[in-house]
Amino acid sequence: MHPAPPFRVTDVEAIRTHLADYPLMGIFAAGEAGLLVAHAPVILRQDGEVVVLEFHLSRNNALTAAFARGGAALAVSQGPDAYVSPDWYEIPDQVPTWNYLTVEAEGQVTPIGEDGLIQLLDDLSTQAEARLAPKPPWTRHKMSPGRFEAMLAGITGFRLRPHRLEATFKLSQNKSPEVRARVAAALGDHPMARAMGPGASDVHP
């Protein structure tokens, strides 16, 4: 996480929205031979009074065996990013920087059962297919009988229970509103410009 408090976000709803838009996370853990990483889409869920992340991996992934025994992991979602030129500030003695959106979750990982895995896969496809509207959504029921079950045997579902869940939304919050507006205008139609737009400071403190 970025050490500067103005960029730090702990609001669960803001993090939930980010992960719905950018669900693919790098999942890092220590293996016997060193550090390992896998990349998988996640769903953020409410489990009683706590928030958890669910994801799935191939049974052949090096992290699958480690997580099957339980273990700690760090998951990172990278959203859009953009270089910020100091010329855009129109104030003296500035330096280049980089604006970006990212979420980190750190905690213990445990396997989930088959029913939970099926629900996870259904929810992931429903979330992604919704963005393709008006296309009729794909569901697993379009597959040939038995094919989904055969492919299900090749993956394992996991739940990460974070003891730390926070985001860095670095959107020039350390600059005045006028300067931020100039940066957003210079970025044009870049996704970061939209993130810095009107009302962004209400969501990203």
GROMACS elastic network, one bead per residue, 0.5 to 0.9 nm:
[ bonds ]
;  ai    aj funct       b0    kb
    1     4     6  0.87030   500
    1     8     6  0.76395   500
    1   102     6  0.85312   500
    1   103     6  0.84415   500
    1   104     6  0.75344   500
    1   166     6  0.79364   500
    1   167     6  0.71473   500
    1   168     6  0.61618   500
    2     5     6  0.79073   500
    2     7     6  0.70602   500
    2     8     6  0.71674   500
    2   167     6  0.88790   500
    2   168     6  0.63251   500
    2   170     6  0.84064   500
    3     7     6  0.82006   500
    3     8     6  0.79633   500
    4     7     6  0.60075   500
    4     8     6  0.70563   500
    5     8     6  0.52410   500
    5     9     6  0.85150   500
    5   205     6  0.88575   500
    6     9     6  0.83995   500
    6   169     6  0.88101   500
    6   170     6  0.81345   500
    6   173     6  0.63372   500
    6   174     6  0.67910   500
    6   204     6  0.86452   500
    6   205     6  0.60747   500
    7   167     6  0.81040   500
    7   168     6  0.53629   500
    7   169     6  0.53110   500
    7   170     6  0.50526   500
    7   171     6  0.73946   500
    7   172     6  0.83674   500
    7   173     6  0.69510   500
    7   174     6  0.83845   500
    7   204     6  0.74399   500
    7   205     6  0.66341   500
    8   166     6  0.71373   500
    8   167     6  0.58120   500
    8   169     6  0.65003   500
    8   170     6  0.79845   500
    8   204     6  0.80993   500
    8   205     6  0.73586   500
    9    12     6  0.85106   500
    9    14     6  0.78049   500
    9    15     6  0.78246   500
    9   103     6  0.88078   500
    9   166     6  0.57466   500
    9   168     6  0.59871   500
    9   169     6  0.68526   500
    9   203     6  0.88272   500
    9   204     6  0.66600   500
    9   205     6  0.69279   500
   10    13     6  0.88373   500
   10    14     6  0.79243   500
   10    15     6  0.73720   500
   10   165     6  0.68707   500
   10   167     6  0.63084   500
   10   168     6  0.88959   500
   11    14     6  0.54848   500
   11    15     6  0.63988   500
   11    16     6  0.86899   500
   11   166     6  0.77917   500
   11   167     6  0.85850   500
   11   203     6  0.86911   500
   12    16     6  0.59056   500
   12    17     6  0.85398   500
   12    51     6  0.83774   500
   12   165     6  0.82768   500
   12   166     6  0.82118   500
   13    17     6  0.61273   500
   13    18     6  0.85660   500
   14    17     6  0.51895   500
   14    18     6  0.62880   500
   14    19     6  0.87760   500
   14   167     6  0.87915   500
   14   203     6  0.68120   500
   14   204     6  0.78655   500
   15    18     6  0.50378   500
   15    19     6  0.61985   500
   15    20     6  0.85869   500
   15    44     6  0.89216   500
   15   103     6  0.69605   500
   15   165     6  0.84815   500
   15   166     6  0.73988   500
   15   167     6  0.68002   500
   16    19     6  0.52127   500
   16    20     6  0.61792   500
   16    21     6  0.87095   500
   16    43     6  0.87069   500
   16    44     6  0.64128   500
   16    45     6  0.87933   500
   17    20     6  0.51343   500
   17    21     6  0.63595   500
   17    22     6  0.85858   500
   18    21     6  0.51576   500
   18    22     6  0.58918   500
   18    23     6  0.76890   500
   18    77     6  0.86089   500
   18    79     6  0.77665   500
   18   101     6  0.83897   500
   18   102     6  0.82958   500
   18   103     6  0.78296   500
   19    24     6  0.78535   500
   19    25     6  0.87198   500
   19    41     6  0.88665   500
   19    42     6  0.74749   500
   19    43     6  0.74602   500
   19    44     6  0.73303   500
   19    77     6  0.72905   500
   19    79     6  0.88891   500
   19   103     6  0.78762   500
   20    23     6  0.55325   500
   20    42     6  0.84796   500
   20    43     6  0.75163   500
   20    44     6  0.81862   500
   20   127     6  0.74519   500
   20   128     6  0.86348   500
   21    79     6  0.83028   500
   22    25     6  0.79928   500
   22    41     6  0.82989   500
   22    77     6  0.67195   500
   22    78     6  0.71834   500
   22    79     6  0.60296   500
   22    80     6  0.89663   500
   23    40     6  0.79165   500
   23    42     6  0.52960   500
   23    43     6  0.71054   500
   23    77     6  0.68612   500
   23    78     6  0.89329   500
   23   124     6  0.89811   500
   24    39     6  0.65379   500
   24    40     6  0.53003   500
   24    42     6  0.63757   500
   24    76     6  0.84456   500
   24    77     6  0.61755   500
   24    78     6  0.79652   500
   25    38     6  0.82237   500
   25    39     6  0.55278   500
   25    40     6  0.55854   500
   25    41     6  0.59731   500
   25    42     6  0.69370   500
   25    75     6  0.58993   500
   25    76     6  0.50581   500
   25    78     6  0.72073   500
   25   103     6  0.88131   500
   25   104     6  0.89301   500
   26    37     6  0.63780   500
   26    38     6  0.57327   500
   26    40     6  0.67684   500
   26    41     6  0.88473   500
   26    74     6  0.80696   500
   26    75     6  0.54781   500
   26    76     6  0.51182   500
   26    77     6  0.64856   500
   26    78     6  0.84685   500
   27    36     6  0.81729   500
   27    37     6  0.53306   500
   27    38     6  0.51773   500
   27    39     6  0.59431   500
   27    40     6  0.74521   500
   27    73     6  0.65376   500
   27    74     6  0.57256   500
   27    76     6  0.64838   500
   27    77     6  0.89679   500
   28    35     6  0.71120   500
   28    36     6  0.56839   500
   28    38     6  0.67131   500
   28    39     6  0.88081   500
   28    63     6  0.87399   500
   28    72     6  0.87948   500
   28    73     6  0.55181   500
   28    74     6  0.50891   500
   28    75     6  0.61350   500
   28    76     6  0.81751   500
   29    34     6  0.86413   500
   29    35     6  0.58592   500
   29    36     6  0.53831   500
   29    37     6  0.64396   500
   29    38     6  0.89035   500
   29    63     6  0.75260   500
   29    66     6  0.86896   500
   29    71     6  0.80338   500
   29    72     6  0.65034   500
   29    74     6  0.65345   500
   29    75     6  0.88689   500
   30    33     6  0.80197   500
   30    34     6  0.56936   500
   30    36     6  0.58687   500
   30    37     6  0.86595   500
   30    63     6  0.87478   500
   30    66     6  0.86876   500
   30    71     6  0.87955   500
   30    72     6  0.81036   500
   30    73     6  0.78685   500
   31    34     6  0.50527   500
   31    35     6  0.56361   500
   31    36     6  0.60964   500
   31    62     6  0.80727   500
   31    63     6  0.74013   500
   31    66     6  0.70080   500
   32    35     6  0.81702   500
   32    66     6  0.88634   500
   33    36     6  0.84604   500
   36    62     6  0.75711   500
   36    63     6  0.69277   500
   37    62     6  0.87098   500
   37    63     6  0.75147   500
   38    57     6  0.79148   500
   38    61     6  0.77785   500
   38    62     6  0.85187   500
   38    63     6  0.72818   500
   39    57     6  0.84227   500
   39    75     6  0.89708   500
   40    55     6  0.63606   500
   40    56     6  0.66953   500
   40    57     6  0.70086   500
   41    54     6  0.85394   500
   41    55     6  0.61948   500
   41    56     6  0.78354   500
   41   124     6  0.76328   500
   42    53     6  0.61973   500
   42    54     6  0.54432   500
   42    56     6  0.80012   500
   42   120     6  0.85778   500
   42   124     6  0.75668   500
   43    52     6  0.83470   500
   43    53     6  0.56444   500
   43    54     6  0.53121   500
   43    55     6  0.67563   500
   43   120     6  0.72738   500
   43   123     6  0.76875   500
   43   124     6  0.68550   500
   44    51     6  0.69299   500
   44    52     6  0.58532   500
   44    54     6  0.65781   500
   45    50     6  0.85253   500
   45    51     6  0.56893   500
   45    52     6  0.53289   500
   45    53     6  0.61595   500
   45    54     6  0.74912   500
   46    49     6  0.69084   500
   46    50     6  0.59222   500
   46    52     6  0.62827   500
   46    53     6  0.88081   500
   47    50     6  0.53214   500
   47    51     6  0.58189   500
   47    52     6  0.65055   500
   48    51     6  0.79178   500
   50   161     6  0.80308   500
   50   162     6  0.86768   500
   51   161     6  0.70363   500
   51   162     6  0.74039   500
   51   165     6  0.88371   500
   52   159     6  0.65875   500
   52   160     6  0.57212   500
   52   162     6  0.64350   500
   53   105     6  0.83245   500
   53   158     6  0.82807   500
   53   159     6  0.56128   500
   53   160     6  0.50387   500
   53   161     6  0.65913   500
   53   162     6  0.78448   500
   54   112     6  0.85439   500
   54   117     6  0.87006   500
   54   120     6  0.71102   500
   54   157     6  0.71969   500
   54   158     6  0.56319   500
   54   160     6  0.62430   500
   54   161     6  0.88464   500
   55   117     6  0.83723   500
   55   120     6  0.73618   500
   55   121     6  0.87152   500
   55   156     6  0.85830   500
   55   157     6  0.58089   500
   55   158     6  0.54546   500
   55   159     6  0.65884   500
   55   160     6  0.81866   500
   56    64     6  0.89510   500
   56   117     6  0.75375   500
   56   120     6  0.82907   500
   56   121     6  0.84183   500
   56   155     6  0.65276   500
   56   156     6  0.54483   500
   56   158     6  0.58424   500
   56   159     6  0.86991   500
   57    60     6  0.81220   500
   57    61     6  0.65127   500
   57    63     6  0.80570   500
   57    64     6  0.65502   500
   57   154     6  0.86713   500
   57   155     6  0.54938   500
   57   156     6  0.55363   500
   57   157     6  0.65866   500
   57   158     6  0.80015   500
   58    61     6  0.52342   500
   58    62     6  0.88527   500
   58    64     6  0.71539   500
   58   154     6  0.59447   500
   58   156     6  0.63388   500
   58   157     6  0.89753   500
   59    62     6  0.82375   500
   59    63     6  0.87643   500
   59    64     6  0.58953   500
   59    65     6  0.77861   500
   59   153     6  0.82796   500
   59   154     6  0.55433   500
   59   156     6  0.59667   500
   60    63     6  0.84453   500
   60    64     6  0.70259   500
   60    65     6  0.83803   500
   60   154     6  0.79375   500
   60   155     6  0.81454   500
   61    64     6  0.53952   500
   61    65     6  0.77184   500
   62    65     6  0.63823   500
   62    66     6  0.73120   500
   63    66     6  0.51474   500
   63    67     6  0.60779   500
   63    68     6  0.84674   500
   64    67     6  0.52346   500
   64    68     6  0.59941   500
   64    69     6  0.88578   500
   64   155     6  0.88504   500
   64   156     6  0.72755   500
   64   158     6  0.88835   500
   65    68     6  0.50610   500
   65    69     6  0.67623   500
   65    70     6  0.89403   500
   66    69     6  0.55921   500
   66    70     6  0.66365   500
   66    71     6  0.67140   500
   67    71     6  0.55324   500
   67    72     6  0.80261   500
   67    73     6  0.87979   500
   67   108     6  0.88718   500
   67   109     6  0.60503   500
   67   110     6  0.61826   500
   67   111     6  0.69814   500
   67   158     6  0.76979   500
   68    71     6  0.81392   500
   68   109     6  0.83345   500
   68   110     6  0.65197   500
   68   111     6  0.58498   500
   68   156     6  0.87331   500
   68   158     6  0.83549   500
   69   109     6  0.89182   500
   69   110     6  0.75393   500
   69   111     6  0.84092   500
   70   108     6  0.69800   500
   70   109     6  0.56051   500
   70   110     6  0.51286   500
   70   111     6  0.76264   500
   71   107     6  0.83156   500
   71   108     6  0.54899   500
   71   109     6  0.54680   500
   71   110     6  0.73061   500
   72   106     6  0.74077   500
   72   107     6  0.54286   500
   72   109     6  0.58512   500
   72   160     6  0.83877   500
   73   105     6  0.81690   500
   73   106     6  0.58140   500
   73   107     6  0.57447   500
   73   108     6  0.63035   500
   73   109     6  0.66912   500
   73   160     6  0.76817   500
   74   104     6  0.69658   500
   74   105     6  0.57319   500
   74   107     6  0.67531   500
   74   108     6  0.89427   500
   74   160     6  0.89968   500
   74   162     6  0.88539   500
   75   103     6  0.80786   500
   75   104     6  0.56546   500
   75   105     6  0.51104   500
   75   106     6  0.63449   500
   75   107     6  0.87876   500
   75   160     6  0.86979   500
   76   102     6  0.69957   500
   76   103     6  0.56626   500
   76   105     6  0.66048   500
   76   106     6  0.88419   500
   77   101     6  0.83772   500
   77   102     6  0.54282   500
   77   103     6  0.51115   500
   77   104     6  0.65976   500
   77   105     6  0.88669   500
   78    81     6  0.83134   500
   78   100     6  0.80016   500
   78   101     6  0.63009   500
   78   103     6  0.68633   500
   79   100     6  0.67835   500
   79   102     6  0.56253   500
   79   103     6  0.83243   500
   80    99     6  0.85347   500
   80   100     6  0.58762   500
   80   101     6  0.60442   500
   80   102     6  0.83350   500
   80   190     6  0.87382   500
   80   191     6  0.64794   500
   80   192     6  0.63699   500
   81    98     6  0.70460   500
   81    99     6  0.55662   500
   81   101     6  0.65843   500
   81   191     6  0.80589   500
   81   192     6  0.64267   500
   82    97     6  0.87652   500
   82    98     6  0.57009   500
   82    99     6  0.53452   500
   82   100     6  0.64384   500
   82   187     6  0.81269   500
   82   190     6  0.80467   500
   82   191     6  0.86593   500
   82   192     6  0.65676   500
   82   193     6  0.89953   500
   83    96     6  0.75190   500
   83    97     6  0.61704   500
   83    99     6  0.64029   500
   83   100     6  0.88359   500
   84    87     6  0.85690   500
   84    88     6  0.74986   500
   84    89     6  0.89673   500
   84    95     6  0.89571   500
   84    96     6  0.58825   500
   84    97     6  0.53117   500
   84    98     6  0.55272   500
   84    99     6  0.68412   500
   84   183     6  0.72336   500
   84   186     6  0.89023   500
   84   187     6  0.82751   500
   85    88     6  0.57309   500
   85    89     6  0.77348   500
   85    94     6  0.89565   500
   85    95     6  0.75355   500
   85    96     6  0.51449   500
   85    97     6  0.69786   500
   85    98     6  0.86312   500
   85   183     6  0.83347   500
   86    89     6  0.55281   500
   86    90     6  0.74679   500
   86    91     6  0.81065   500
   86    92     6  0.85321   500
   86    93     6  0.83558   500
   86    94     6  0.54552   500
   86    95     6  0.53608   500
   86    96     6  0.52176   500
   86    97     6  0.77887   500
   87    90     6  0.57253   500
   87    91     6  0.78189   500
   87    92     6  0.87134   500
   87    94     6  0.81179   500
   87    95     6  0.88028   500
   87    96     6  0.86622   500
   88    91     6  0.83177   500
   88   179     6  0.79380   500
   88   182     6  0.62622   500
   88   183     6  0.56186   500
   88   185     6  0.89350   500
   88   186     6  0.66935   500
   89    92     6  0.81729   500
   89    94     6  0.77860   500
   89   175     6  0.87390   500
   89   178     6  0.89165   500
   89   179     6  0.54751   500
   89   180     6  0.77836   500
   89   182     6  0.65660   500
   89   183     6  0.65730   500
   90    94     6  0.89963   500
   90   179     6  0.76649   500
   90   182     6  0.83128   500
   91    94     6  0.70634   500
   91   179     6  0.85110   500
   98   170     6  0.80299   500
   98   171     6  0.88826   500
   99   169     6  0.78392   500
   99   170     6  0.50490   500
   99   171     6  0.55313   500
   99   172     6  0.70187   500
   99   192     6  0.75639   500
  100   168     6  0.76086   500
  100   169     6  0.61168   500
  100   170     6  0.52881   500
  100   171     6  0.69008   500
  100   192     6  0.74045   500
  101   167     6  0.74804   500
  101   168     6  0.58837   500
  101   170     6  0.62886   500
  101   171     6  0.81600   500
  101   192     6  0.85521   500
  102   166     6  0.87479   500
  102   167     6  0.56145   500
  102   168     6  0.53560   500
  102   169     6  0.64435   500
  102   170     6  0.86609   500
  103   165     6  0.75189   500
  103   166     6  0.58909   500
  103   168     6  0.63548   500
  103   169     6  0.83771   500
  104   164     6  0.77143   500
  104   165     6  0.58442   500
  104   166     6  0.56080   500
  104   167     6  0.59880   500
  104   168     6  0.83453   500
  105   160     6  0.81431   500
  105   161     6  0.84183   500
  105   162     6  0.56449   500
  105   163     6  0.77380   500
  105   164     6  0.56579   500
  105   166     6  0.66932   500
  105   167     6  0.86708   500
  106   160     6  0.78213   500
  106   161     6  0.77404   500
  106   163     6  0.60696   500
  106   164     6  0.52099   500
  106   165     6  0.65840   500
  107   160     6  0.61014   500
  107   161     6  0.53730   500
  107   163     6  0.52429   500
  107   164     6  0.68276   500
  107   165     6  0.87985   500
  108   159     6  0.81520   500
  108   160     6  0.56005   500
  108   161     6  0.55303   500
  108   162     6  0.67350   500
  108   163     6  0.80805   500
  109   158     6  0.64819   500
  109   159     6  0.54889   500
  109   161     6  0.64691   500
  109   162     6  0.87544   500
  110   157     6  0.86747   500
  110   158     6  0.55630   500
  110   159     6  0.54233   500
  110   160     6  0.66941   500
  110   161     6  0.83453   500
  111   156     6  0.72768   500
  111   157     6  0.57941   500
  111   159     6  0.61590   500
  111   160     6  0.89344   500
  112   115     6  0.81392   500
  112   116     6  0.59107   500
  112   117     6  0.64932   500
  112   156     6  0.77107   500
  112   157     6  0.52797   500
  112   158     6  0.51793   500
  112   159     6  0.64245   500
  113   116     6  0.53575   500
  113   117     6  0.61853   500
  113   118     6  0.87877   500
  113   156     6  0.83425   500
  113   157     6  0.70937   500
  113   158     6  0.85414   500
  114   118     6  0.61660   500
  114   119     6  0.86019   500
  114   152     6  0.85282   500
  114   156     6  0.82123   500
  114   157     6  0.77112   500
  115   118     6  0.52417   500
  115   119     6  0.63116   500
  115   120     6  0.86377   500
  116   119     6  0.51107   500
  116   120     6  0.61136   500
  116   121     6  0.87172   500
  116   157     6  0.75418   500
  117   121     6  0.62572   500
  117   122     6  0.86296   500
  117   152     6  0.85758   500
  117   155     6  0.88523   500
  117   156     6  0.72876   500
  117   157     6  0.51690   500
  117   158     6  0.80068   500
  118   121     6  0.51717   500
  118   122     6  0.61835   500
  118   123     6  0.85745   500
  118   152     6  0.81424   500
  118   157     6  0.87523   500
  119   122     6  0.50924   500
  119   123     6  0.60683   500
  119   124     6  0.85434   500
  120   123     6  0.51457   500
  120   124     6  0.60922   500
  120   125     6  0.86756   500
  120   157     6  0.79964   500
  121   124     6  0.51284   500
  121   125     6  0.62454   500
  121   126     6  0.85133   500
  122   125     6  0.53741   500
  122   126     6  0.60742   500
  122   127     6  0.85848   500
  122   139     6  0.73896   500
  122   140     6  0.76480   500
  123   126     6  0.50300   500
  123   127     6  0.60395   500
  123   128     6  0.85832   500
  124   127     6  0.52069   500
  124   128     6  0.62494   500
  124   129     6  0.85137   500
  125   128     6  0.51237   500
  125   129     6  0.57778   500
  125   130     6  0.83553   500
  125   137     6  0.85410   500
  125   138     6  0.74769   500
  125   139     6  0.71962   500
  125   140     6  0.88321   500
  126   129     6  0.52020   500
  126   130     6  0.60799   500
  126   137     6  0.73717   500
  126   138     6  0.79072   500
  126   139     6  0.76647   500
  127   130     6  0.54751   500
  127   131     6  0.73012   500
  128   131     6  0.56933   500
  128   132     6  0.73867   500
  129   132     6  0.52590   500
  129   133     6  0.71157   500
  129   135     6  0.81214   500
  129   136     6  0.82658   500
  129   137     6  0.54277   500
  129   138     6  0.67084   500
  129   139     6  0.88908   500
  130   133     6  0.56596   500
  130   134     6  0.83711   500
  130   135     6  0.85683   500
  130   136     6  0.89684   500
  130   137     6  0.69946   500
  131   134     6  0.86039   500
  132   135     6  0.57113   500
  132   136     6  0.82154   500
  132   137     6  0.77248   500
  133   136     6  0.67938   500
  133   137     6  0.75038   500
  134   137     6  0.83562   500
  135   138     6  0.87146   500
  138   141     6  0.82714   500
  138   142     6  0.71188   500
  139   142     6  0.59022   500
  139   143     6  0.80475   500
  140   143     6  0.55441   500
  140   144     6  0.88927   500
  140   148     6  0.68349   500
  141   144     6  0.78418   500
  141   145     6  0.83441   500
  141   148     6  0.85275   500
  142   145     6  0.88907   500
  143   146     6  0.81308   500
  143   147     6  0.64481   500
  143   148     6  0.66644   500
  144   147     6  0.55465   500
  144   148     6  0.76145   500
  145   148     6  0.74083   500
  145   149     6  0.84285   500
  146   149     6  0.53035   500
  146   150     6  0.62062   500
  146   151     6  0.88014   500
  147   150     6  0.51073   500
  147   151     6  0.63087   500
  147   152     6  0.85560   500
  148   151     6  0.52085   500
  148   152     6  0.60107   500
  148   153     6  0.88595   500
  149   153     6  0.66352   500
  150   153     6  0.55854   500
  150   154     6  0.75581   500
  151   154     6  0.55087   500
  151   155     6  0.75332   500
  152   155     6  0.57530   500
  152   156     6  0.80348   500
  153   156     6  0.78368   500
  161   164     6  0.88692   500
  162   165     6  0.59666   500
  168   204     6  0.88563   500
  169   204     6  0.62884   500
  169   205     6  0.82754   500
  170   173     6  0.70387   500
  170   204     6  0.84007   500
  171   174     6  0.82959   500
  171   180     6  0.79642   500
  171   192     6  0.78105   500
  171   193     6  0.89436   500
  171   195     6  0.75434   500
  171   196     6  0.59949   500
  171   200     6  0.86808   500
  171   201     6  0.85396   500
  171   204     6  0.80019   500
  172   175     6  0.55686   500
  172   176     6  0.83953   500
  172   179     6  0.84444   500
  172   180     6  0.60606   500
  172   183     6  0.82758   500
  172   196     6  0.81035   500
  173   176     6  0.74318   500
  173   177     6  0.81431   500
  173   180     6  0.74286   500
  173   201     6  0.74316   500
  173   204     6  0.84553   500
  173   205     6  0.73285   500
  174   180     6  0.88513   500
  175   178     6  0.80524   500
  175   179     6  0.60322   500
  175   180     6  0.61636   500
  176   179     6  0.52411   500
  176   180     6  0.61820   500
  176   181     6  0.86055   500
  177   180     6  0.50348   500
  177   181     6  0.60951   500
  177   182     6  0.87044   500
  178   181     6  0.51370   500
  178   182     6  0.64474   500
  178   183     6  0.88776   500
  179   182     6  0.50775   500
  179   183     6  0.63616   500
  179   184     6  0.87018   500
  180   183     6  0.51054   500
  180   184     6  0.61869   500
  180   185     6  0.85805   500
  180   196     6  0.74175   500
  180   197     6  0.88414   500
  181   184     6  0.50882   500
  181   185     6  0.60952   500
  181   186     6  0.85808   500
  181   193     6  0.89257   500
  181   196     6  0.78134   500
  181   197     6  0.76145   500
  181   198     6  0.88703   500
  182   185     6  0.50827   500
  182   186     6  0.61519   500
  182   187     6  0.86832   500
  183   186     6  0.50907   500
  183   187     6  0.62922   500
  183   188     6  0.89317   500
  183   193     6  0.77459   500
  183   196     6  0.86258   500
  184   187     6  0.51518   500
  184   188     6  0.67038   500
  184   189     6  0.88695   500
  184   190     6  0.86292   500
  184   192     6  0.74708   500
  184   194     6  0.75473   500
  184   195     6  0.86470   500
  184   196     6  0.61342   500
  184   197     6  0.69546   500
  185   188     6  0.53277   500
  185   189     6  0.84918   500
  185   193     6  0.69801   500
  186   193     6  0.82031   500
  187   190     6  0.56291   500
  187   191     6  0.84917   500
  187   192     6  0.73218   500
  187   193     6  0.55775   500
  188   191     6  0.87238   500
  188   192     6  0.89792   500
  188   193     6  0.64128   500
  188   194     6  0.87889   500
  189   192     6  0.82050   500
  189   193     6  0.64364   500
  189   194     6  0.73817   500
  190   193     6  0.53791   500
  190   194     6  0.70271   500
  191   194     6  0.52266   500
  191   195     6  0.63972   500
  191   196     6  0.87977   500
  192   196     6  0.62024   500
  192   197     6  0.86028   500
  193   196     6  0.50908   500
  193   197     6  0.61916   500
  194   198     6  0.83888   500
  194   200     6  0.83897   500
  195   198     6  0.85721   500
  195   200     6  0.61112   500
  195   204     6  0.89459   500
  196   199     6  0.80630   500
  196   200     6  0.54290   500
  196   201     6  0.74825   500
  196   204     6  0.89678   500
  197   200     6  0.55611   500
  197   201     6  0.83003   500
  198   201     6  0.75916   500
  198   202     6  0.88190   500
  199   202     6  0.53198   500
  199   203     6  0.70317   500
  199   204     6  0.88503   500
  200   203     6  0.53528   500
  200   204     6  0.58899   500
  200   205     6  0.82509   500
  201   205     6  0.54192   500
  202   205     6  0.62440   500
